[in-house]
Amino acid sequence: MRGTVEGLPTPHPLIYQLPAVYLGEDFIQRFLGALDDVLAPVLLTVDNLPAHLDPRTAPEDFLAWTGQWVAADPSPDRPAGQRRAAVLGAMERHRRRGTRGGLVEAVRQEFGTDAEIEETGGTSWSETARSTLPGPPGAAPRVTVRVRVADPDAAGAERLRRLVAGEVPAHVGYDTELLPLKDAS
């Protein structure tokens, strides 16, 4: 929550908005000085609103707020640079959401590694009605996502499951596997 900032100068002192006859009044100067202290953070925020709304320059509390606007919910325990990148790239990711490329990018952003993806679906085009669709006949579309990390754990597996559930189309079934890194030998 934003509040007063000790010693913050006001960009527009209220005393100078009054007629000159009031400039010598001690009570009015003290009263307006107190209002200036309260209004200074508000005026400076409004004056710098474009910088507050840009994920690259926004203060941390504004970054979380603007992230909600674009449905980017980066984990607060991640480094600030990753949270800023998540909010900045949210619109592009939403455009690709539900595609293989969008799923790969979402896993890369969340886990820092690429995913191995197997899918039963595909696309085709035909001028003939009722042409066969790609994939096994009568099988429901399904995707399997495997992610290899240094230390797989139950929390990471649940995080992967939630991520995939939010990324694949509603009619597509999915399986997730969080696996240890392959041996380098």
Number of C-alpha atoms within 10 A of each C-alpha: 4 9 10 12 12 9 8 14 14 18 13 13 16 17 18 12 9 11 8 9 7 13 13 9 9 9 10 15 16 12 12 15 16 12 15 21 18 17 22 21 20 16 15 15 14 12 12 12 12 12 14 19 16 16 23 15 13 19 13 14 11 17 22 20 14 19 20 13 11 15 13 22 16 21 13 11 7 10 10 14 10 15 23 21 15 23 24 19 13 16 14 10 19 15 10 15 19 17 13 16 11 18 23 19 19 25 21 14 16 17 16 12 15 18 20 13 14 14 15 14 16 9 7 9 8 9 6 7 6 7 10 12 14 11 14 11 8 7 9 12 16 15 18 16 20 18 22 17 17 10 10 15 13 9 9 14 16 14 15 22 17 12 16 23 16 14 20 19 14 10 9 15 15 18 13 19 17 22 15 13 12 9 5 4 3
